[in-house]
Each structure stands twice: as C-alpha cells, then as structure tokens.
Amino acid sequence: MTSTTPFRIRKAVFPVAGLGTRFLPATKAMPKELLPIIDKPIIQYAVEEAVAAGITDLIFVTGRTKRAIEDHFDANPELERALREKGKDDVADMVRNIVPEGVRCIFLRQPEALGLGHAVLCAEPAVGREPFAVLLADDVMRGDLPTKCLVRAYAEAPGTILSVMEVAAEEAQKYGIVQPDADDGVAGLVEKPAPGTEPSRLASIGRYVLEPEIFDLLHAQPPGHGDEIQLADAINTRAAQGHVRAVTLKGQRYDCGSKMGYLEAVVDFALEHPEYAGRFADYIASKSGGMPG
C-alpha cells in the first residue's frame, strides 16, 4: 500500500545498458551516453539535473560494454595530478567535481536487454522500498528541468508522476501516450500505439518519479510491446489504480537518442557556449547566407 507520508526523493535510476545502434559505428566501442555535446557527455547533463533536484544516490543500470560510464564518474587522481602540475587547477577541479561531494554512484548490471521495465527492475536492490526518480540519458533538458518539477510535485502529493509533452500525431507511435482522465490525471498509458489509435498527443518522456510498488508489478508482468518488459505497462496498471499524475514539461527537450535531435542539441548548446558562441554563430551565418534564426 502506498504511504500517505511523502518520502524525500533521494535516489535516481539511469538505465544505460542500451546498445546505441542508431549511432553506429561511433558506438561500437563507446557508450552512446558518452557522446559529447561540445565538451560534456550527454549522460552528465542528466546527472547534473538529478543532483540539482536533491538526488544523492545515482544508480546506473549498465551492460557489458558500458564500463566507460563508470570510469567517467570515478575519480582519476593521475589525471588530476598531471593537470595541477601543469598549472591547470581549474580543469582539475572540473574533473574532480563531475560528481559533487555527498553524492554517490552505484553501478548494477542488466545481464540481458529485456526492456526499460526490466532495466528499472534491476535497480530494485539499490532502491529498496522508497520512491525514486528515473532519468533516460537520451533526453537532454534545458531551462525548467523536469526532475526538480517532479520531485516538487511528489512532495506536494505522493504518487507516480510523469513528465509529459505534446507531440505531433505522426510521432505518437514512438512514445508511451497518456490517456487523460476527467480530473486532469492519468487514466492510462499506452506504449507506442498504432497510428490512429493514440488516446491523446501527450507523450511520456524520459523523466519519472516512481513508487516502490512498481517493482511488484514488474516482477509479475509479462512481456509487452517488442516482446520486452515495458515500464509503460506497469505505469498503466498504476494509472488504473488511480496513482498516476502528469506534469507538463516547460523546458526544452532534445532527443539525443536520434541523430537529428543530437545535432540540434550540439548546435543550440554551441550557440550559447561562453567561449565559442560568437565564432560559431558567425560560422553558421556564413553557411546559411544570413544570420542564424
């Protein structure tokens, strides 16, 4: 039974075991989550978002080819020492503070890619029986960061809470689509509906606050879409029980799991980079024949 006393959300799960096939051959030996946006890998944006929301335990569900993610968030005393010997203390501090003090990283293996629901289930030993956030690193956010909004919404009223945004009808089949109820809640969630069958155009994107009861559902749940254990199916069951709400995304989302979304993120971040923004804007203008829009 769901507790009526809200817990502080202090744990976040990052499912990062996917193979990244859409970015081959770049991801043959390098995790897609470490693809850089200028000088920072995409997963670091998700980690910083979680930390900004007050998360202290970062739980990474990895696969056999993802050791480099663990290395990225681990200390590197040799690199730091070499930088300091060259007088690059600011860079050494940046490397050292990738994970702030008081925040710990936990790495678990997903032995087989059996779906997002299965990846979340693999985090159960580290999460325990408390509410937690889930962040999909493919979704890079700017502006009003959704995890902080979801954590705030949970503190106001416990429940399963989704970050949602409106998508074009032709894009709906790529997402879990919300079935709204009469009270602006969530009556259901349909994973990748067939064209023309979507219950709305509100898509659940890669940010969630989940309750531990989700693990009970995932343990008993048969494979769904794609013959995988779908997180959306478990959330749909919770919605039928009246436990799911949605918070509309107010910031900017980049789907860095797609090449186009990744390119959009690189361009937009470059146009606001403190060192390169001016020169990059001039370069874009020279290519487009006018000022960038």
C-alpha positions as MATLAB code, in Angstrom:
seq = 'MTSTTPFRIRKAVFPVAGLGTRFLPATKAMPKELLPIIDKPIIQYAVEEAVAAGITDLIFVTGRTKRAIEDHFDANPELERALREKGKDDVADMVRNIVPEGVRCIFLRQPEALGLGHAVLCAEPAVGREPFAVLLADDVMRGDLPTKCLVRAYAEAPGTILSVMEVAAEEAQKYGIVQPDADDGVAGLVEKPAPGTEPSRLASIGRYVLEPEIFDLLHAQPPGHGDEIQLADAINTRAAQGHVRAVTLKGQRYDCGSKMGYLEAVVDFALEHPEYAGRFADYIASKSGGMPG';
ca = [
       0.000    0.000    0.000;
       1.241    3.476   -0.871;
       2.346    5.532    2.124;
       0.435    8.770    2.786;
       3.612   10.380    4.174;
       5.816   11.631    1.326;
       9.430   10.485    1.399;
      12.196   12.691    0.170;
      13.284   11.533   -3.282;
      16.981   10.794   -2.836;
      17.631    8.042   -5.398;
      17.641    8.168   -9.200;
      17.960    5.324  -11.684;
      19.731    5.770  -15.021;
      19.043    2.856  -17.425;
      22.152    2.926  -19.641;
      22.503   -0.645  -20.893;
      21.223    0.004  -24.447;
      23.445   -0.778  -27.430;
      23.083    2.607  -29.169;
      22.680    1.052  -32.602;
      21.380    4.285  -34.155;
      24.834    5.830  -33.739;
      26.963    3.006  -35.126;
      29.852    2.857  -35.851;
      30.577    5.613  -33.265;
      29.025    3.489  -30.510;
      30.723    0.217  -31.443;
      33.253    0.683  -28.628;
      31.977    3.832  -26.874;
      28.674    4.068  -24.962;
      26.195    6.384  -26.675;
      25.684    8.085  -23.307;
      29.236    9.430  -23.555;
      28.717   11.115  -26.921;
      29.702   14.740  -26.255;
      27.685   17.892  -26.622;
      30.686   20.179  -27.167;
      32.771   19.109  -24.135;
      30.310   17.290  -21.872;
      28.810   13.814  -22.436;
      25.039   13.620  -22.686;
      24.677   11.500  -19.544;
      26.370   14.174  -17.461;
      23.503   16.560  -18.213;
      21.053   14.033  -16.749;
      23.262   13.508  -13.688;
      23.530   17.257  -13.089;
      19.743   17.531  -13.425;
      19.262   14.826  -10.800;
      21.744   16.430   -8.405;
      20.036   19.814   -8.862;
      16.786   18.116   -7.760;
      18.386   16.983   -4.482;
      19.232   13.418   -5.534;
      22.153   11.922   -3.607;
      22.239    8.294   -4.854;
      22.832    7.797   -8.583;
      22.058    4.232   -9.664;
      23.340    3.299  -13.126;
      21.956    0.130  -14.719;
      24.674   -0.766  -17.211;
      25.600   -3.526  -19.628;
      28.775   -5.395  -20.505;
      30.005   -2.700  -22.897;
      29.387    0.278  -20.592;
      32.425    0.238  -18.274;
      33.496    3.643  -19.639;
      30.459    5.239  -17.955;
      31.704    4.015  -14.586;
      35.176    5.346  -15.400;
      33.760    8.762  -16.314;
      32.101    9.203  -12.920;
      35.006    7.693  -10.966;
      37.936    9.674   -9.542;
      41.068    9.962  -11.699;
      43.902   11.044   -9.382;
      46.588   10.592  -12.048;
      44.810   12.944  -14.465;
      44.131   15.485  -11.728;
      47.766   15.423  -10.600;
      49.032   15.874  -14.150;
      46.710   18.852  -14.670;
      47.766   20.524  -11.422;
      51.446   20.038  -12.252;
      50.803   21.996  -15.436;
      49.030   24.765  -13.517;
      45.588   23.800  -14.831;
      43.896   23.815  -11.448;
      40.548   24.974  -12.847;
      40.403   21.989  -15.220;
      41.497   19.620  -12.439;
      38.723   20.967  -10.216;
      36.195   20.454  -13.019;
      37.273   16.818  -13.447;
      37.198   16.234   -9.689;
      33.737   17.731   -9.271;
      31.935   15.761  -12.001;
      30.263   14.030   -9.057;
      29.859   16.505   -6.153;
      30.726   15.617   -2.587;
      27.858   13.897   -0.793;
      26.645   12.200   -3.999;
      27.444    8.534   -4.569;
      27.337    6.387   -7.691;
      26.078    2.789   -7.689;
      26.566    0.566  -10.729;
      24.439   -2.515  -11.424;
      24.388   -4.819  -14.440;
      21.411   -5.618  -16.638;
      22.531   -9.062  -17.847;
      20.249   -9.040  -20.896;
      18.461   -6.243  -22.754;
      14.845   -7.127  -21.935;
      13.278   -3.667  -21.991;
      13.096   -0.485  -19.941;
      10.865   -2.101  -17.330;
      13.418   -4.862  -16.823;
      16.232   -2.299  -16.525;
      14.309   -0.463  -13.799;
      13.640   -3.769  -12.056;
      17.391   -4.456  -11.987;
      17.756   -1.373   -9.754;
      15.441   -2.767   -7.051;
      18.235   -3.975   -4.707;
      19.722   -0.459   -4.601;
      16.414    1.425   -4.457;
      14.640   -0.646   -1.819;
      11.125    0.284   -0.725;
      11.172    4.007   -1.307;
      10.130    6.325   -4.145;
      12.741    7.150   -6.758;
      13.336    9.067   -9.965;
      14.178    7.585  -13.357;
      16.083    9.597  -15.953;
      16.717    8.455  -19.515;
      20.019    9.984  -20.584;
      18.952   10.189  -24.249;
      16.688   13.087  -23.267;
      18.805   16.179  -22.634;
      16.893   19.000  -20.958;
      17.427   22.739  -20.658;
      15.533   25.504  -18.909;
      12.948   24.399  -16.345;
      14.446   20.989  -15.511;
      11.731   18.324  -15.190;
      13.240   16.178  -12.412;
      13.105   19.068   -9.957;
       9.478   19.673  -11.005;
       8.573   16.006  -10.471;
      10.287   15.872   -7.075;
       8.410   19.012   -6.027;
       5.116   17.545   -7.249;
       5.750   14.342   -5.287;
       6.452   16.337   -2.116;
       3.069   18.039   -2.544;
       1.219   14.739   -3.082;
       2.772   11.245   -3.338;
       2.157    9.184   -6.435;
       3.652    8.036   -9.700;
       4.405   11.192  -11.655;
       5.299   11.501  -15.336;
       6.884   14.316  -17.284;
       4.829   14.780  -20.458;
       4.852   16.912  -23.589;
       2.605   17.245  -26.614;
       3.888   15.577  -29.775;
       2.693   15.550  -33.367;
       0.171   12.828  -34.207;
       2.639   11.140  -36.559;
       5.205   10.967  -33.734;
       2.876    9.395  -31.160;
       3.767    5.823  -32.117;
       7.319    6.409  -30.800;
       6.218    7.094  -27.199;
       4.103    5.984  -24.301;
       0.955    8.068  -24.787;
      -1.170    9.292  -21.900;
      -4.885    8.543  -21.672;
      -6.155   11.563  -19.694;
      -8.954   11.287  -17.172;
     -11.695   13.786  -16.389;
      -9.761   15.296  -13.461;
      -6.590   16.143  -15.423;
      -4.927   12.987  -14.116;
      -3.680    9.934  -15.996;
      -6.184    7.148  -16.622;
      -3.750    5.026  -18.606;
      -0.524    4.877  -20.603;
      -0.342    3.154  -23.986;
       3.116    2.125  -25.190;
       3.748    3.060  -28.845;
       0.131    2.981  -30.037;
      -0.631    2.083  -33.637;
      -1.228    5.143  -35.870;
      -4.746    6.476  -35.398;
      -5.305    4.717  -32.065;
      -3.445    7.104  -29.758;
      -5.657    8.281  -26.831;
      -4.071   11.744  -26.862;
      -0.980   13.546  -28.099;
       0.541   13.770  -24.612;
       3.731   11.713  -24.609;
       5.544   10.443  -21.537;
       9.171   11.457  -21.961;
      12.277   10.259  -20.179;
      11.662   11.557  -16.656;
       9.625    9.771  -13.969;
       9.060    9.611  -10.239;
       8.016    6.069   -9.364;
       6.862    4.360   -6.183;
       8.299    1.027   -4.986;
       5.038   -0.721   -5.851;
       6.226   -0.510   -9.475;
       8.686   -3.312   -8.702;
       5.862   -5.623   -7.596;
       4.089   -5.027  -10.891;
       7.238   -5.506  -12.983;
       8.021   -8.819  -11.275;
       4.628  -10.214  -12.328;
       4.329   -8.504  -15.702;
       4.540  -10.492  -18.956;
       6.458   -9.115  -21.958;
       4.643   -6.398  -23.890;
       5.485   -4.332  -26.979;
       8.559   -5.697  -28.755;
       8.429   -8.780  -26.510;
      10.074   -6.704  -23.751;
       9.158   -5.822  -20.170;
       7.706   -2.362  -20.695;
       7.766    0.234  -17.928;
       4.745    1.863  -19.590;
       2.642   -1.259  -18.988;
       3.370   -1.185  -15.246;
       2.602    2.541  -15.131;
      -0.644    1.828  -16.995;
      -1.624   -0.583  -14.222;
      -0.797    2.030  -11.573;
      -2.882    4.557  -13.507;
      -5.886    2.215  -13.484;
      -5.487    2.128   -9.703;
      -5.627    5.934   -9.574;
      -1.996    6.553   -8.582;
      -0.559    8.395  -11.625;
      -0.315   12.107  -12.415;
       1.479   14.091  -15.098;
       3.479   17.309  -15.093;
       3.829   19.135  -18.415;
       7.408   19.832  -19.472;
       8.136   23.564  -19.518;
      11.790   23.428  -20.555;
      13.471   22.387  -23.798;
      13.977   18.699  -24.618;
      16.464   17.268  -27.087;
      16.043   13.653  -28.171;
      19.734   12.782  -28.297;
      18.865    9.163  -28.998;
      18.225   10.306  -32.583;
      20.837   11.823  -34.877;
      18.707   14.861  -35.663;
      17.947   15.567  -32.012;
      21.620   15.187  -31.165;
      22.630   17.629  -33.911;
      20.029   20.143  -32.715;
      21.449   19.928  -29.195;
      25.030   20.415  -30.395;
      24.069   23.500  -32.435;
      21.925   25.107  -29.720;
      24.470   24.485  -26.965;
      27.271   25.790  -29.197;
      25.337   28.988  -29.882;
      25.299   29.628  -26.120;
      28.797   28.388  -25.300;
      30.706   31.008  -23.260;
      33.852   30.649  -25.378;
      32.678   29.688  -28.852;
      29.176   31.167  -29.229;
      30.199   34.247  -31.243;
      32.509   32.467  -33.655;
      30.084   29.590  -34.083;
      27.196   31.962  -34.822;
      29.339   33.671  -37.465;
      30.173   30.296  -38.978;
      26.512   29.241  -39.114;
      25.604   32.581  -40.668;
      28.286   32.165  -43.310;
      26.876   28.746  -44.238;
      23.234   29.800  -44.296;
      23.734   33.081  -46.134;
      22.250   35.091  -43.264;
      22.047   35.425  -39.514;
      21.086   32.252  -37.644;
      17.450   32.065  -36.606;
];
